[in-house]
Amino acid sequence: MSVVYMKKAAKTPETETETARAVVHDMLAAIETGGEQTVRDYALKLDKWSGPIVQTAEEIERRTRHIPQQVKDDIEFAAAQVRRFAEAQRDSIQDFSLEISPGLQLGQKLVPINTAGCYVPTGRYAHIASAYMSIATAKAAGVRNVIACSAPYKGEGVHPYVLYAMQVAGADVIMCLGGVQAIASMSYGLFTGSKADVIVGPGNKFVAEAKRTLFGKVGIDVFAGPSEVAVLADEHADPLIVAADLVGQAEHGHESPAWLITSSRRVADEVSRIVPELIEKLPPTARDAASAAWRDYGEVVLCDTREEMVEISDTYACEHLEVHCTDLDWWHAHLTNYGSLFLGEETNVAFGDKVSGPNHILPTKFAARYSAGLSVHKFLKPLTWQRMTRSACEVIAPISARISRLEGMEAHARTSDVRMAKYAPGSNADLGAQVAS
């Protein structure tokens, strides 16, 4: 195997986590003790927000009434795409029951969680798409109570476009809160009286750390980190489009990795030349983020074969994986570790992030090795049930008793004994040798 790193990242996704961990620990402890007033204090200190936390219908109408119709139409179209895809996911799984042996009936019942907390980040950018990605998916799963949070935008409440997207997606409660205080409030049931069963949505390293710390008290979607993109490119790839797609994700933030894995030195050289040029032409906010991301986290990896490219890609387990190669079916069949796959030059991450339909809340930091992105499955509990007749019990009970006694669990075994005594008195069924000690 011959793999050459023409550009190697100076930092890793773990580089910046320790500071966040300490800050989040202290904030969560303070909020758990101080409750809503502590949250208000943090909102004022961190976001300069002293207005109402829970947004009323009147406030939502006031903040969204002047949104241009084209913006509303675009948000409604994109939200409908996400909802339709999520509904198709829901339809692909179903309740079932089967009689596995005479008189023994087993089954699965899909039950939605009661309350979902959906975090929609607003900081460097207003993440309109994150609103319908999380909220519409929860609603498609059948969640009755969806609480949505987003930080005040420039000190003036939730960004109107984000607010409209939350409303269109079906949020039941909308709160003007950001960061750790938003995650804590949804987890502890502050301001609403409803504790979230699951909290989902992207965010910065502090939001990600708050979700990680609270996991167990609440469910979460994924252990999230900065947004990632990898592009697999062969000699037929267009270097300009590849470079544009790398930069398109690097603008997410200073810590967002962008990786090119290619079998073509020409493509590697051209992309390496073009990326800085594209970054330089960005507006200041995006230029600042993308420049740092490419400098510290960007990589260009040159491989000899497509099999080597697959091996490297699966090791990185990237959040967003684009394939700019011929024979797309081959790549689809052989790639195994990714958050979401974008096959062909015509299909890019931004389309999936904003409009296409599949969810953009995806695993990062190698978690795609064992985890998938947000879906209706996250909001559904596949609860099992069983029911049996007395005749089926007479078959199952002796086996359960014998296995229990082999394990040394006499009390378990005796739950079978009493049933056999009642349902089959005088039976000579072998119930195993009683545990002596």
N, C-alpha and C positions, 0 to 999 in steps of 0.2 A: 504494500500500500504506500502510495506517495502522495502526501498531503502537505501543501505549502501554505503557511499563513502569510500572505502578502501584506496584511494589516491585522494586528492582534490588539484586542481590547486591553486598555490599561487598568480598567476596573471590572469588578464583577457585580451582579445584582445584590450581593450581600454587603457591599462596601459601606452603604449608608444606613444600615438598619439599626445599629446599636443605639445611636442617639434617639431615634424614633421610639425605640422600645422603652427607654427610661422616661421620656416625656409622657408617653401614653399611659404607662403604669401609674404615674402620679395623677394624671387627669382622671382616669377611671376611678381611682380610689376616692378622689375628692368628690366626684359626681355621685358615686354610690352613697356617700355619707351626706352630702349637702343637697342633693336632689335638684329640683327645678331652679332654685335660686342660683346654685353654682353654675348650672348650664347657662342661665342668663348672663352671669358674670363673664363666663368664657366667651359668649357670643359678642358681648360688648368689647371685651379686650382683644379678641382675635379677629373679629369680623366687623367691628364698629357698628353692631346692630343692637338697637334697643327697642325695636318695634315688636309687634305681636309675633309670637312663634307659630301658632296654628293659624293658617290662612283661611279667612271666611270666604263664602261664596261671593260676597260683595267686593272684597279685596281682589279676588281672582278676576272677576269681571272687569274691575277698574284697570287692572294691570295688563289685561289682554285685549281690551276693546279696540285698540288702535293698531293691532297687528295687521299688516297688509294681507289681503286675501290670498295672494300667491304663496306667502309663507305658511298660512294656515293649510292651504291645499297640499303643499309639499309635506308638511308634518303629518297630515291625515293619511296621505298615501303611504308614507314610510311606516307609520304605525300600523296600518292595515296589513302591510306586507309581513311585518313581524308577528302580528296576531294570527294571520292565516298559517304561517309556518308553525307557530306554537300550537295551534289547534290541530294541525296535522300530526304533530308529535303526540299530542294527547290522544288522538284517535288511534295511534299505532300501538298503544298499550291499553289493556282492558281488564275488567274484572273477569274471573273465571272460577269454575268449580269442577271437580272431577271426583268420581267414585273410584278411588285408587285400589280398593279391594271391597268385597261385598260388605255393605253396611258402613263403610268408612268414607266419609265425604270431606274433602279438603278444598280450600279455595283461597283466592286473593281478592281483596277489595281495595280499590284505589281511593284514598281519602285525602282531600286537600288539607293542608295546614290551615289554621284559623286566621293567623295574622302574619303578613309579610311586611318587612321593612325594606324599602327600596331607596338606596342612596344615589343621588345624581350629583356628580361633582360640578362645581362652578369655581373656577379660579383663573388660570391663564386663559381658558376658553369656556364658553357656555356649551356644555355637553347635552345638546338637545336630544340626540339619539339615545343616550343612556336612559332617558326617562321612559321611552316606550319599550326599549329592550327589556327592562326589568318589570315595569308595571304591567304592560300588555301580556307578558308571558305569565306572570302570576295570575292575572285575571283569566287567561285561557285555561289555566290549570284548575280554576274554580275557587280560588282563594276569596273569601268573603270580605276580608278587611285588609286593605293595602294602604300602608302609611308611607308617604314619600317625603324625603328631605332633600333640600338643596340650600346651599349657602346664599346669603345676600350678595347680589351682584353690584359692585361699586357702591355699596352702602344703601341701596334702594330696594331691597326685597329681592325675592326670587326673580331671576331673569324672565321677562315676559314670555319669550319663546319657550323656555324650559317649562314655565308654568302652564302654558297652553298644551305642550306635549304631555305633561303629567295629567292634565284634565282629559285630553283626548284618549289617553291610554287607560283611563278608568280609576285613577287614585281616589280612595275614599277620604283620606286625610292628607293634607299637604302642610308641611312645616318649613318655616324659614330657619334652617339650622345647617351648619356645615361642620366638617371635620369630626374630631373625636367626640365632641359634645352631641353631634347628631347620632352617631352610632350608639353612644351610651344611652341617649334618650329613648331610642327605639327599643333597645335591649331591656331597659328598666321600666318601660311603659310610662315615661314622664310625659306630661301634657295631654296624653290621650287616654290613660288608664288601661291601655292594651299593650302588653309585652309582645314584641315580635317573636315568632317562633323561628323564623329564618330571616337573616339580613343579607341582602345582595346588593351588588353594584360596585363599579370601579371607584378608585380614589387615590390620593397620594399615599406616601409611605406611612403617614400617621393614621390615616383611615384603615389601611391594610393591616397595620399592627393592632389597632383597636379591635378589628374583626378577629384577628388571630387570637388575641388575648381573651376575648369573650366567647370564643368557640367552646361549646360545651354547655354554657348557659343558654346560648342560642345556636342554631345552625347557621352556617355561612355558605356562600356559593363556592368560592375557591380561595386558596391562600394566594392573594394577588400581589403582584409587584409592578414595576413600570412596564408600559406597553412594549412589545417586542415584535420585530418583523424579520423574517428570513426570506431570501429569494434564491431559488435554485435556477440556474441559468446555464444553457448549453451554448454552443457556437452560433446557434440561430437566433439567440435573444437580441433584442434591441437595447443597447446600453443606455440610451437616454430614458427609455421607459423604466428599465430596471432601477436606474439612479433616482428617477422621480419617485418611484414607489418606496425606496429606502428612505429618502428624505421625508416623504409623506408621513411616515410613522415616527421618524426621529423628532419631528416637531412636537410630539406629545410632551416631552420633558427632557431635562438634562441627563436623566439616567436611563433613557430608552434605547436598548440595544437595536442595532440594525446590522444584519449579517448577509453577506453575499457568499454563496457557495456555488462554485462554477467549475466547469471542465474546460473553459476557454480562457487562455491568457489574454487574448485580445479583449474579451468582454471584461475581464478583471481590470485590465489597464484602463480601458475607456471609462468604466464606472468609477474607478478611483479618481480619475481626472474630472469627471462631470459632477460628482456629488458636491465637492466644495463650491463649485460654480453655482449650482442650484441653491445651495444654502445661502450664499452671499446675496442672492436676489430676493430672498424672503423678506417680509416686513419684520421690524425689529424684534417683536416678541417671539415669533417663530424662529427667526434667525438665531437668537440667543440660545433657545432650547436645542435646536437641531445641531448647531455648531458644537456645543458641549457633548451632546449625545454621540455624534459621529467621532469626535476626537477621543472620547474616553471609552466608549463601548462598541464602536463600529469595528467590524471585521470583514476581511476579504480572504476567503479560503479557496485555494486552487487544488482541484483533485484530478486524477487521471481518468477515472471512470465514473459512470453514473451510479454504480454500486457503492463506490466510495462516497459519493455525494449523499446517497440515502443513509449510509452509516453515520456520517457526520451530522446530517439533519436530525436523525432520530436521537442522537446523543444530545443535541441542543433542545429538542422537544419544544420548538418555538410556538409562541402564542398564535401568530399569524404566519402561515407558510404559503408563499406564492411559488408556482412552478412555471417558468418561462422556458419550456423545453418541447421538443417534438415527442410524439408517442405518449400523450398525456395519460392514456389508459394504463400504461406500464407504471408510471409514477403513482397513479392512484392506487394501484394494486400493491405496490411495494413499500410505500411510506406508512408508518404506523404511529409516530409520536408527533402530534401537533394539536393546537387548540382548534383551529379552523383552517381548511385547505382551499386555496384559490387556484384553480387549474386554468392555465393559459393566460396569455398577455391581455386578453379582453376582460379578465376577471381580476379585480384588484381589491386590496384590503379596504380602501375607502368606500367602495361600493357596499361591501359587507358591513362596514362600521355604521353606515348611515341608512341604507335603503333596502338591500336585497331581500332580507327576511331572516336568515339564521342569526343567532344571537351573537353580539360582539363582546359579551362579558365572558372572558376566556381565561384558562389557566396560564400562568407565567412561571418563571423561575424553575423550569424543569418539571412542573407539576403535570404537564400533558403526558408524561410517562404513565400516569395512573388516574388521570382525571379528565373530564370533558368540560365543555363550557356550560353556561347557564341554559337550562331548558325547563319545560314544564315538570320534568321528573324531580327537580329540586323542591318543588312545592307540593308534591304528592307523596303520600306514605303508602307503599304497597303492603297493606296489613293482611296478615294471613289469618285464617279461621279453620276450625275443624269441628266435625260433628259425627258421632258414630252411634249405631244401634247397639243394643245389649249383646247381640250375637257377635258383632264385630269386636266389642270390648272383650268377649271371651277369647278371641284370637290374639288380640294385642296385649292384654294384661299379663299373661304368663311370660311373654317375651320381655316385656318391660320389667317385670319382677326379677327375672333371671339376670338381665343386664345390670339392673340396679345393684343386685347383690354381688355381682362380679366386681363392680366398682366400689363395694363396701358401703353402699348407701341404703341401709336397712329401712329407714323411714320412707324413702321413695318406694321401695319394694312393697311395703305394707299398704300403700294406696291401691295397689293391684290386688293384694290379698283380700281386702275388705269387699271389693267389688266382686271377686270370684266367689266369695262366701255368700254374697247376696244374690248374684245372678245365676250362679251354677253351683248351688249347694251340693256337697257330696262329690264334686268333681275331683278326679285324681290328677289334674293338670300339674305339671312340674313347675313349681314356682321358685326353684333354686334353694340352695342351702342358706339358712339364715346366717347373718353376719354375727360372729361370736364376740367380737370386741371392737 
